[in-house]
């Protein structure tokens, strides 16, 4: 099958959407499908407000139609609601091509956190964007229920996976950290919607470690000089940091899934989080983490969870299953 995927989120961005797409492309190739990406690097771009490191395509309307016509895809999937997603949606509606979409990011909550726009208005705009879609793919049942309550239709499940070879307890190393234990780790974009102060303010023994970059990094470094901010890490270095910590603390209340939780679990690291969508779906009643409105209590209780139990839970989430489910939810373009 020839699959055309349109996404405003793409490399070199570092986020869950991009990691999902990279893994998806790898699995689609294994399955024998041919995927073509339309991404910002094909166009002139401008920095995104609030996220200057994210580049948004401008003037893509005419060229995007040419790419679609030349590709002659069997299925079209629109990943994001940005400029490229809007241009592809507009072209498909004009020319009578069916398409699917995905809901990756809780923009109503993100923009409300930044006092940019009321949640009600953002939900209305997103509902209009996704309304013509033959299938709006969502990562979890919690997100599906929430969107259904906001009037979204044609909602379809599309789960996530984790690279269990890369993220593995075998990478644990005492030398990975030169800080006092226990080590409470978070891996996150350093931005207001990630709710990091909820973790950084906790009175915990040992050390707090933050991996990631973002617009709040300088501010949080000033506010929390005792916290160890390691910046961006990836691949083997990141895998070793996961496997060598003691508890993974996930403070976000707005993520639709939270791939970092799966990476932590696959590394044998128990998770402490709030009982909200994302953690409820990934952790649930598995016993691989502790969900509590008292995040400090959750973090301390998670210290006693066996590493093997976390690893076994993560093994249920594979990228192969993710890709198969994605293909099953696609709709013929013609």
RODREN-60352 format. One record per residue (C-alpha): x, y, z; residue in one letter. Coordinates in Angstrom, 3 decimals, m for minus. Example, Ala and Ser with C-alpha at 12.3 -4.5 7.8 and 13.67 -1.06 7.14 Angstrom:
// RODREN-60352
atom px=12.300	py=m4.500	pz=7.800	residu=a
atom px=13.670	py=m1.060	pz=7.140	residu=s
END
This chain:
// RODREN-60352
atom px=0.000	py=0.000	pz=0.000	residu=x
atom px=1.180	py=3.543	pz=m0.780	residu=x
atom px=0.542	py=5.664	pz=2.316	residu=x
atom px=0.935	py=9.437	pz=2.404	residu=x
atom px=1.539	py=10.897	pz=5.871	residu=x
atom px=1.326	py=14.656	pz=6.461	residu=x
atom px=2.858	py=16.038	pz=9.651	residu=x
atom px=3.881	py=19.462	pz=10.964	residu=x
atom px=5.872	py=17.610	pz=13.637	residu=x
atom px=9.080	py=16.093	pz=12.314	residu=x
atom px=12.805	py=15.824	pz=12.862	residu=x
atom px=14.805	py=17.459	pz=14.355	residu=x
atom px=11.952	py=18.040	pz=16.810	residu=x
atom px=12.126	py=15.805	pz=19.886	residu=x
atom px=8.671	py=14.806	pz=21.098	residu=x
atom px=6.276	py=11.887	pz=21.311	residu=x
atom px=4.685	py=12.583	pz=17.930	residu=x
atom px=8.016	py=12.473	pz=16.115	residu=x
atom px=9.186	py=9.361	pz=17.974	residu=x
atom px=5.911	py=7.657	pz=17.107	residu=x
atom px=6.239	py=8.528	pz=13.415	residu=x
atom px=9.856	py=7.367	pz=13.197	residu=x
atom px=8.932	py=4.021	pz=14.755	residu=x
atom px=5.812	py=3.751	pz=12.579	residu=x
atom px=7.783	py=4.295	pz=9.353	residu=x
atom px=10.241	py=1.585	pz=10.335	residu=x
atom px=7.444	py=m0.905	pz=10.989	residu=x
atom px=5.490	py=0.016	pz=7.847	residu=x
atom px=8.585	py=m0.731	pz=5.764	residu=x
atom px=8.901	py=m4.136	pz=7.447	residu=x
atom px=5.262	py=m4.811	pz=6.550	residu=x
atom px=5.930	py=m4.035	pz=2.899	residu=x
atom px=4.093	py=m0.708	pz=2.735	residu=x
atom px=5.544	py=2.377	pz=1.042	residu=x
atom px=5.141	py=5.539	pz=3.087	residu=x
atom px=5.770	py=9.073	pz=1.845	residu=x
atom px=6.106	py=11.926	pz=4.332	residu=x
atom px=5.103	py=15.557	pz=3.785	residu=x
atom px=6.912	py=17.501	pz=6.511	residu=x
atom px=8.100	py=21.102	pz=7.164	residu=x
atom px=11.614	py=20.465	pz=5.814	residu=x
atom px=10.118	py=20.446	pz=2.302	residu=x
atom px=8.962	py=24.068	pz=2.594	residu=x
atom px=9.984	py=27.510	pz=3.731	residu=x
atom px=9.356	py=27.753	pz=7.488	residu=x
atom px=8.880	py=30.226	pz=10.302	residu=x
atom px=9.342	py=29.635	pz=14.056	residu=x
atom px=6.249	py=28.570	pz=15.969	residu=x
atom px=4.989	py=31.018	pz=18.631	residu=x
atom px=5.966	py=29.793	pz=22.131	residu=x
atom px=8.120	py=27.032	pz=20.527	residu=x
atom px=10.714	py=28.796	pz=18.315	residu=x
atom px=12.654	py=25.572	pz=17.800	residu=x
atom px=9.585	py=24.146	pz=16.042	residu=x
atom px=9.390	py=25.296	pz=12.430	residu=x
atom px=6.022	py=25.773	pz=10.714	residu=x
atom px=5.667	py=25.556	pz=6.932	residu=x
atom px=4.398	py=28.619	pz=5.074	residu=x
atom px=2.952	py=28.827	pz=1.566	residu=x
atom px=2.500	py=25.061	pz=1.315	residu=x
atom px=m0.997	py=25.097	pz=m0.197	residu=x
atom px=m0.156	py=24.792	pz=m3.884	residu=x
atom px=2.824	py=22.493	pz=m3.620	residu=x
atom px=1.190	py=20.064	pz=m1.228	residu=x
atom px=m1.453	py=19.242	pz=m3.830	residu=x
atom px=1.248	py=18.590	pz=m6.420	residu=x
atom px=3.008	py=16.173	pz=m4.060	residu=x
atom px=m0.226	py=14.306	pz=m3.363	residu=x
atom px=m1.030	py=14.022	pz=m7.081	residu=x
atom px=2.471	py=12.790	pz=m7.890	residu=x
atom px=2.425	py=10.259	pz=m5.045	residu=x
atom px=m0.998	py=8.797	pz=m5.985	residu=x
atom px=m1.453	py=7.373	pz=m2.475	residu=x
atom px=m3.838	py=4.577	pz=m1.589	residu=x
atom px=m4.425	py=6.218	pz=1.801	residu=x
atom px=m3.801	py=9.699	pz=3.237	residu=x
atom px=m3.204	py=10.305	pz=6.931	residu=x
atom px=m2.968	py=13.784	pz=8.467	residu=x
atom px=m1.026	py=13.706	pz=11.728	residu=x
atom px=m1.270	py=17.296	pz=12.959	residu=x
atom px=m3.615	py=20.269	pz=12.912	residu=x
atom px=m0.892	py=22.723	pz=11.823	residu=x
atom px=m0.298	py=24.516	pz=8.507	residu=x
atom px=0.553	py=21.341	pz=6.588	residu=x
atom px=m2.360	py=19.462	pz=8.080	residu=x
atom px=m4.726	py=22.293	pz=7.188	residu=x
atom px=m3.387	py=22.503	pz=3.636	residu=x
atom px=m3.678	py=18.739	pz=3.085	residu=x
atom px=m7.183	py=18.681	pz=4.584	residu=x
atom px=m8.288	py=21.537	pz=2.329	residu=x
atom px=m6.878	py=19.840	pz=m0.792	residu=x
atom px=m8.477	py=16.480	pz=0.061	residu=x
atom px=m11.904	py=18.043	pz=0.613	residu=x
atom px=m11.668	py=20.045	pz=m2.611	residu=x
atom px=m10.704	py=17.007	pz=m4.699	residu=x
atom px=m12.906	py=14.422	pz=m2.991	residu=x
atom px=m10.157	py=12.346	pz=m1.376	residu=x
atom px=m10.857	py=10.571	pz=1.910	residu=x
atom px=m8.345	py=10.858	pz=4.728	residu=x
atom px=m7.780	py=9.918	pz=8.352	residu=x
atom px=m6.413	py=12.125	pz=11.120	residu=x
atom px=m4.906	py=11.699	pz=14.581	residu=x
atom px=m5.308	py=13.506	pz=17.885	residu=x
atom px=m1.813	py=13.589	pz=19.388	residu=x
atom px=m1.756	py=16.785	pz=21.440	residu=x
atom px=m4.228	py=18.270	pz=23.908	residu=x
atom px=m3.977	py=21.763	pz=22.477	residu=x
atom px=m7.026	py=23.057	pz=24.407	residu=x
atom px=m5.279	py=22.301	pz=27.701	residu=x
atom px=m1.869	py=23.460	pz=26.435	residu=x
atom px=m3.171	py=26.816	pz=25.207	residu=x
atom px=m5.290	py=27.315	pz=28.302	residu=x
atom px=m2.183	py=26.699	pz=30.445	residu=x
atom px=m0.472	py=29.506	pz=28.533	residu=x
atom px=m3.566	py=31.740	pz=28.835	residu=x
atom px=m3.693	py=31.954	pz=25.036	residu=x
atom px=m7.259	py=30.814	pz=24.323	residu=x
atom px=m10.250	py=29.330	pz=26.197	residu=x
atom px=m10.490	py=25.547	pz=26.021	residu=x
atom px=m14.031	py=25.757	pz=24.608	residu=x
atom px=m12.954	py=27.730	pz=21.543	residu=x
atom px=m9.950	py=25.521	pz=20.839	residu=x
atom px=m12.052	py=22.361	pz=21.128	residu=x
atom px=m14.534	py=23.860	pz=18.662	residu=x
atom px=m11.777	py=24.565	pz=16.144	residu=x
atom px=m10.292	py=21.092	pz=16.519	residu=x
atom px=m13.707	py=19.457	pz=16.253	residu=x
atom px=m14.237	py=21.262	pz=12.944	residu=x
atom px=m10.788	py=20.203	pz=11.698	residu=x
atom px=m11.387	py=16.507	pz=12.419	residu=x
atom px=m15.072	py=16.325	pz=11.463	residu=x
atom px=m14.504	py=15.221	pz=7.806	residu=x
atom px=m11.958	py=12.566	pz=8.821	residu=x
atom px=m12.909	py=8.952	pz=8.108	residu=x
atom px=m11.176	py=8.033	pz=11.345	residu=x
atom px=m9.693	py=10.153	pz=14.139	residu=x
atom px=m6.985	py=7.966	pz=15.656	residu=x
atom px=m6.483	py=8.319	pz=19.415	residu=x
atom px=m3.874	py=6.657	pz=21.603	residu=x
atom px=m5.989	py=5.755	pz=24.625	residu=x
atom px=m9.513	py=4.998	pz=25.758	residu=x
atom px=m9.413	py=7.952	pz=28.169	residu=x
atom px=m8.721	py=10.356	pz=25.309	residu=x
atom px=m11.436	py=8.722	pz=23.192	residu=x
atom px=m14.016	py=9.246	pz=25.929	residu=x
atom px=m12.919	py=12.834	pz=26.512	residu=x
atom px=m13.129	py=13.714	pz=22.821	residu=x
atom px=m16.499	py=11.997	pz=22.461	residu=x
atom px=m17.806	py=14.180	pz=25.292	residu=x
atom px=m16.652	py=17.201	pz=23.271	residu=x
atom px=m18.582	py=16.071	pz=20.198	residu=x
atom px=m15.811	py=14.405	pz=18.161	residu=x
atom px=m16.909	py=11.547	pz=15.875	residu=x
atom px=m15.311	py=8.585	pz=14.047	residu=x
atom px=m12.858	py=7.994	pz=16.876	residu=x
atom px=m10.568	py=4.977	pz=16.329	residu=x
atom px=m7.968	py=3.359	pz=18.620	residu=x
atom px=m4.291	py=3.595	pz=17.720	residu=x
atom px=m1.977	py=2.459	pz=20.513	residu=x
atom px=1.738	py=3.036	pz=21.029	residu=x
atom px=4.832	py=0.933	pz=21.491	residu=x
atom px=8.334	py=1.005	pz=22.898	residu=x
atom px=11.752	py=m0.214	pz=21.747	residu=x
atom px=12.389	py=m2.866	pz=24.388	residu=x
atom px=15.887	py=m3.610	pz=23.057	residu=x
atom px=17.048	py=m0.028	pz=23.494	residu=x
atom px=15.183	py=0.598	pz=26.737	residu=x
atom px=16.253	py=m2.310	pz=28.881	residu=x
atom px=17.231	py=m2.938	pz=32.534	residu=x
atom px=20.452	py=m4.473	pz=31.212	residu=x
atom px=21.738	py=m0.920	pz=30.696	residu=x
atom px=21.673	py=m0.186	pz=34.412	residu=x
atom px=24.985	py=1.262	pz=35.625	residu=x
atom px=25.983	py=2.557	pz=39.027	residu=x
atom px=28.314	py=5.005	pz=37.262	residu=x
atom px=25.465	py=6.586	pz=35.265	residu=x
atom px=24.829	py=9.085	pz=38.057	residu=x
atom px=27.193	py=10.794	pz=40.474	residu=x
atom px=24.414	py=11.975	pz=42.757	residu=x
atom px=22.838	py=10.803	pz=45.969	residu=x
atom px=20.271	py=8.008	pz=45.780	residu=x
atom px=17.405	py=7.334	pz=45.478	residu=x
atom px=17.220	py=9.017	pz=42.067	residu=x
atom px=13.865	py=10.391	pz=40.948	residu=x
atom px=14.015	py=10.974	pz=37.192	residu=x
atom px=11.802	py=12.732	pz=34.680	residu=x
atom px=12.329	py=12.958	pz=30.915	residu=x
atom px=10.286	py=15.746	pz=29.415	residu=x
atom px=10.074	py=18.787	pz=27.236	residu=x
atom px=10.799	py=21.665	pz=29.646	residu=x
atom px=7.611	py=23.657	pz=29.081	residu=x
atom px=4.774	py=24.995	pz=31.191	residu=x
atom px=2.217	py=22.408	pz=30.072	residu=x
atom px=4.402	py=19.588	pz=31.424	residu=x
atom px=3.733	py=20.755	pz=35.007	residu=x
atom px=7.330	py=20.107	pz=36.095	residu=x
atom px=7.240	py=22.264	pz=39.256	residu=x
atom px=4.775	py=19.731	pz=40.676	residu=x
atom px=7.713	py=17.297	pz=40.658	residu=x
atom px=10.496	py=19.730	pz=41.436	residu=x
atom px=8.712	py=21.131	pz=44.499	residu=x
atom px=8.403	py=17.698	pz=46.127	residu=x
atom px=10.266	py=16.985	pz=49.362	residu=x
atom px=11.994	py=13.751	pz=48.382	residu=x
atom px=15.103	py=11.958	pz=49.641	residu=x
atom px=18.088	py=11.557	pz=47.363	residu=x
atom px=18.198	py=13.477	pz=44.074	residu=x
atom px=15.900	py=14.797	pz=41.350	residu=x
atom px=17.128	py=14.554	pz=37.763	residu=x
atom px=15.549	py=16.182	pz=34.703	residu=x
atom px=16.419	py=15.190	pz=31.139	residu=x
atom px=15.179	py=17.393	pz=28.313	residu=x
atom px=15.190	py=20.878	pz=26.853	residu=x
atom px=12.583	py=23.539	pz=26.254	residu=x
atom px=11.558	py=27.158	pz=26.809	residu=x
atom px=11.324	py=26.838	pz=30.619	residu=x
atom px=14.771	py=25.311	pz=31.117	residu=x
atom px=16.662	py=28.486	pz=32.115	residu=x
atom px=13.892	py=29.583	pz=34.460	residu=x
atom px=13.649	py=26.206	pz=36.211	residu=x
atom px=17.420	py=25.985	pz=36.585	residu=x
atom px=17.338	py=29.303	pz=38.453	residu=x
atom px=14.379	py=28.301	pz=40.610	residu=x
atom px=15.680	py=24.827	pz=41.485	residu=x
atom px=19.494	py=24.953	pz=41.815	residu=x
atom px=19.499	py=21.667	pz=43.743	residu=x
atom px=17.949	py=19.756	pz=40.812	residu=x
atom px=20.237	py=18.091	pz=38.268	residu=x
atom px=19.279	py=19.276	pz=34.756	residu=x
atom px=21.083	py=17.154	pz=32.166	residu=x
atom px=19.692	py=18.703	pz=28.982	residu=x
atom px=18.924	py=16.637	pz=25.902	residu=x
atom px=20.030	py=12.996	pz=25.880	residu=x
atom px=19.117	py=10.256	pz=23.441	residu=x
atom px=19.638	py=6.638	pz=22.395	residu=x
atom px=22.149	py=4.701	pz=24.497	residu=x
atom px=22.862	py=7.531	pz=26.936	residu=x
atom px=19.160	py=8.081	pz=27.587	residu=x
atom px=18.572	py=4.337	pz=27.934	residu=x
atom px=21.297	py=4.125	pz=30.573	residu=x
atom px=19.842	py=7.065	pz=32.507	residu=x
atom px=16.417	py=5.420	pz=32.574	residu=x
atom px=17.738	py=2.028	pz=33.648	residu=x
atom px=20.004	py=3.492	pz=36.334	residu=x
atom px=17.395	py=5.646	pz=38.139	residu=x
atom px=15.070	py=4.459	pz=40.908	residu=x
atom px=11.674	py=6.043	pz=40.100	residu=x
atom px=10.306	py=7.836	pz=37.060	residu=x
atom px=8.083	py=10.786	pz=38.009	residu=x
atom px=5.556	py=11.906	pz=35.387	residu=x
atom px=3.988	py=15.193	pz=36.472	residu=x
atom px=2.057	py=16.077	pz=33.310	residu=x
atom px=m1.725	py=16.287	pz=33.466	residu=x
atom px=m2.200	py=17.064	pz=29.766	residu=x
atom px=m0.406	py=14.370	pz=27.734	residu=x
atom px=m2.543	py=12.147	pz=25.534	residu=x
atom px=m0.267	py=9.169	pz=26.220	residu=x
atom px=3.251	py=9.752	pz=27.534	residu=x
atom px=5.730	py=7.564	pz=25.629	residu=x
atom px=8.372	py=8.348	pz=28.232	residu=x
atom px=6.423	py=6.242	pz=30.727	residu=x
atom px=6.745	py=3.205	pz=28.444	residu=x
atom px=10.456	py=3.891	pz=27.977	residu=x
atom px=10.873	py=4.023	pz=31.747	residu=x
atom px=8.879	py=0.835	pz=32.324	residu=x
atom px=10.797	py=m1.033	pz=29.616	residu=x
atom px=13.967	py=0.036	pz=31.438	residu=x
atom px=12.634	py=m1.533	pz=34.637	residu=x
atom px=11.814	py=1.829	pz=36.197	residu=x
atom px=8.545	py=2.188	pz=38.159	residu=x
atom px=6.369	py=5.238	pz=37.451	residu=x
atom px=4.811	py=7.758	pz=39.818	residu=x
atom px=2.119	py=9.943	pz=38.298	residu=x
atom px=m1.240	py=11.594	pz=38.775	residu=x
atom px=m4.378	py=9.505	pz=38.107	residu=x
atom px=m5.180	py=11.316	pz=34.832	residu=x
atom px=m5.511	py=10.270	pz=31.154	residu=x
atom px=m2.198	py=8.925	pz=29.966	residu=x
atom px=m1.019	py=7.407	pz=33.239	residu=x
atom px=m4.417	py=5.800	pz=33.776	residu=x
atom px=m4.122	py=4.100	pz=30.395	residu=x
atom px=m0.423	py=3.195	pz=30.507	residu=x
atom px=m0.198	py=2.179	pz=34.174	residu=x
atom px=m3.809	py=1.558	pz=35.200	residu=x
atom px=m3.992	py=m1.257	pz=37.721	residu=x
atom px=m0.895	py=m3.015	pz=36.407	residu=x
atom px=1.077	py=m2.446	pz=39.597	residu=x
atom px=3.975	py=m1.119	pz=37.499	residu=x
atom px=3.560	py=2.330	pz=39.018	residu=x
atom px=1.653	py=4.338	pz=41.590	residu=x
atom px=m1.027	py=6.878	pz=40.636	residu=x
atom px=m1.987	py=9.358	pz=43.322	residu=x
atom px=m3.027	py=13.002	pz=43.574	residu=x
atom px=m0.310	py=13.152	pz=46.239	residu=x
atom px=2.651	py=12.865	pz=43.867	residu=x
atom px=5.159	py=12.664	pz=46.724	residu=x
atom px=3.375	py=9.639	pz=48.191	residu=x
atom px=3.275	py=8.048	pz=44.747	residu=x
atom px=7.006	py=8.603	pz=44.225	residu=x
atom px=7.951	py=7.122	pz=47.580	residu=x
atom px=5.609	py=4.139	pz=47.197	residu=x
atom px=6.985	py=3.392	pz=43.728	residu=x
atom px=10.430	py=2.729	pz=45.228	residu=x
atom px=9.235	py=m0.696	pz=46.355	residu=x
atom px=8.003	py=m1.910	pz=42.944	residu=x
atom px=10.181	py=m4.684	pz=41.454	residu=x
atom px=11.999	py=m3.796	pz=38.244	residu=x
atom px=10.950	py=m7.041	pz=36.559	residu=x
atom px=7.280	py=m6.234	pz=37.065	residu=x
atom px=7.715	py=m2.910	pz=35.247	residu=x
atom px=9.583	py=m4.564	pz=32.395	residu=x
atom px=6.955	py=m7.273	pz=31.946	residu=x
atom px=4.186	py=m4.685	pz=31.682	residu=x
atom px=6.091	py=m2.712	pz=29.038	residu=x
atom px=6.568	py=m5.821	pz=26.902	residu=x
atom px=2.834	py=m5.713	pz=26.118	residu=x
atom px=3.355	py=m2.538	pz=24.051	residu=x
atom px=5.037	py=m3.181	pz=20.696	residu=x
atom px=5.605	py=m0.933	pz=17.696	residu=x
atom px=4.658	py=m3.829	pz=15.414	residu=x
atom px=1.162	py=m3.913	pz=16.923	residu=x
atom px=1.013	py=m0.121	pz=16.733	residu=x
atom px=1.773	py=m0.156	pz=12.991	residu=x
atom px=m0.720	py=m2.943	pz=12.267	residu=x
atom px=m3.456	py=m1.065	pz=14.085	residu=x
atom px=m2.578	py=2.100	pz=12.179	residu=x
atom px=m2.905	py=0.345	pz=8.805	residu=x
atom px=m6.193	py=m1.246	pz=9.862	residu=x
atom px=m7.666	py=2.194	pz=10.625	residu=x
atom px=m6.689	py=3.790	pz=7.299	residu=x
atom px=m9.368	py=4.601	pz=4.728	residu=x
atom px=m8.970	py=4.304	pz=0.917	residu=x
atom px=m8.172	py=7.759	pz=m0.483	residu=x
atom px=m10.325	py=7.256	pz=m3.581	residu=x
END
